[in-house]
Amino acid sequence: MRISVSSDMDEPVARALVDALRERGHEVRAYGALSPGDDPQWAVCSEAAARDVADGRADQAVVCCWTGTGASIAANKVPGVRAALCTDAYTADGARRWNDANVLAIGLRLTSVPLLQEILDAWFAGPAQRRPRGPRQRGAHHPSRPRTRRRLTTARHSRTTTSAVSSVAPPGGSSSRSTVSASGSGSSVRCRRRDSASRCSPASMSSRRRSISPSV
């Protein structure tokens, strides 16, 4: 496999990375501090290694800087590159298996040579599994799930709501009841009051005045 490697620092871990890749039978192309006379800035060398992957000159790439963050950011700016910063073997395995990452980013500060070997073992362990990623592809069909067709049916329902409102009878009067009914799109209101004439009669009005007038 053709692998491009970049590092902004000539560290023992970076040199061990190149040696480990060559021992695994890969063809290595170095950039940055690993190539004499090359620009060692992390943004420049990381982009150059990632560009090889995007243009087809390399199958994968490994970009390194002190923390690995800057190298991964610079690599991900190249269209078609999916760089993943991996600090352990589990992260490297998930980046390849679930995210189909094609560029490995490594931090020189926290990565030891034994840990580097574990990360490389997990990175090259298995092929990537293509799965729907992100909210835009959640509805996409996956081979492990049967296709289902959702049918939407609409029906017209007539709703009838009847509410009875009882009012409190005033002193000396009788109770009243109002009934409101609504059906379909139109509505009709029917109000029925009992003994309305008796409540409005002069005799009932005078009895109310006498009940609320203060006693002398």
Beta strands, then each sheet from edge to edge (+ up, - down):
strand 1: 2-7
strand 2: 27-32
strand 3: 60-65
strand 4: 83-85
strand 5: 103-107
strand 6: 160-167
strand 7: 176-183
strand 8: 187-192
sheet 1: 2+ 1+ 3+ 5+ 4+
sheet 2: 6+ 7- 8+
end
